[in-house]
């Protein structure tokens, strides 16, 4: 299993929107090659943090990949792909970017090193640490 982080502006698509959907939703509109390439690596069952970007800057939930990379339905341009994700659980305590930056064991995390990348990998150890910071005592 691999772990990921998905960034979304809450005024465009929020964690509450994802929860309310109640089923899988296409993670569309990604127009960055590195982010697209990350989505191409995803497998069904992989997990991802749902990160509110812009003003909030915090991890608020966990999603699961339920459909691997496929043509993004928002464009006919074959270069762009998306995956489908489903909400798994809300973070009992959202984990802020500030808190992540203060944790020395997370200093090499993509969220810190390449903060503009909208879909990024998360290592197993980073996943474990952030789940603990978010009061998920048994990381998924």
N, C-alpha and C positions, 0 to 999 in steps of 0.2 A: 504494500500500500504506500502511496505517496501522499504528500501533504502540500497544500497550496494556500494562497491568500488572494482573495478577489476584492478589489476596491470598487466602491460605488459611491457616487454623490447621493446623499440621502434625499435630496429634493428631486432626483431623477428616478432612483429605485432604492428604497430603503429596506432595512431588515424587516420592518413592519409590513412592507409590501410583499416581501418574500414569504413571510409567515402567513399572511392573508391569502396568498395564492393557493396554499394548501397542497400543491402538487408541483411537479417539475416546471421550471421556467428556463427558457433559453437565455444564456449569458451572451447577449449579442452586442453589436456595435463596437467591438474591439478593433481598432485600426492601428495597431502597433505590431510589428513583426515579431519582436521578442515575446510579447504577451500571447500572440497567436501561436507561436512555436511552443510555449508552455502548455497551452490548451491541447495541442496536438499530442502531447505526452501523457495526458490524463487518461485514466482508466476508470471504468465503472467501479464504484465503491471507494475511490479516493475521497479524501475529505479536504475541505478548505475553510479557512477563516473568512467570515464576511466582515469587511472593514468599511466603516463609514469614513469617507475622505472629506476634504475641504475643511469645514469648520469644526467638525466633531473629532476626527482623527482618533478613532478607537475601533477595536475589534468587538463586535456586538453579537456574533452568532457563528454557528458552524453549518456548512452545507455539505452535501454529498453529491458526487458526480453520478448522474443516472443515465446519461447518454454521452458517448465519446464525441470527439470533434466531427463536425459536419458543416455543410454550407451554412453560413450566417443568413438567416431569412430576411435580414434588412438590406441586403445588397445582392446584385447579380454578379458582382466581381468575385471570381473563384478564388482569389487570394485570401479572402477573409472567411474565417470559420468561427464556430462557437461550440460550446458544450451546454448541456442541460444540467441544472442543479436543483436540488430540493433541500429545503430547510430541515435541519436535524434537531438543533437545540439552541436556545439563546444562552449567551454567556451569563452565568449567575451574577458576575461582576464584570462589566465591560473593561477591556484592557486598553488603556490610552497609549498613544505613541510616546508620550512623555515617560510613562512607566517603562515601556519597552526600551527606550533609550537609556534609562537609568540602570537597567539590568546588564551588568558586564558580560554575562554569558550570551547575550543577544547582540553584541556589538557588530557581528559580521552578517546579521540578518539582511536579506534583500530589501526589506522595508526601510532599513536605515541606509544601506549602501546605494540603493537605486529607488529612491522614494517615488519617482514618477511612474514606475512600471505598474500597470493596472492589474496584471495577473502574474503572480510570481511564486516561485517554489519556497517551501518552508521545510527545513530539515526536521527529522524525527525528534531531535533534542530540543529544537526551538519550539516545536509543537507541544512537547511535554511541559516545557517551562511556561509557555503562555497559557496552556490549560490550567496549570496550577495557579498562575497569577489571577486567572478569571474564576477561581473557586470551583473548577471542574476537578474534583479529587481523583476521578478515574478517567484519564484522558481516553477519548474515543479511539 
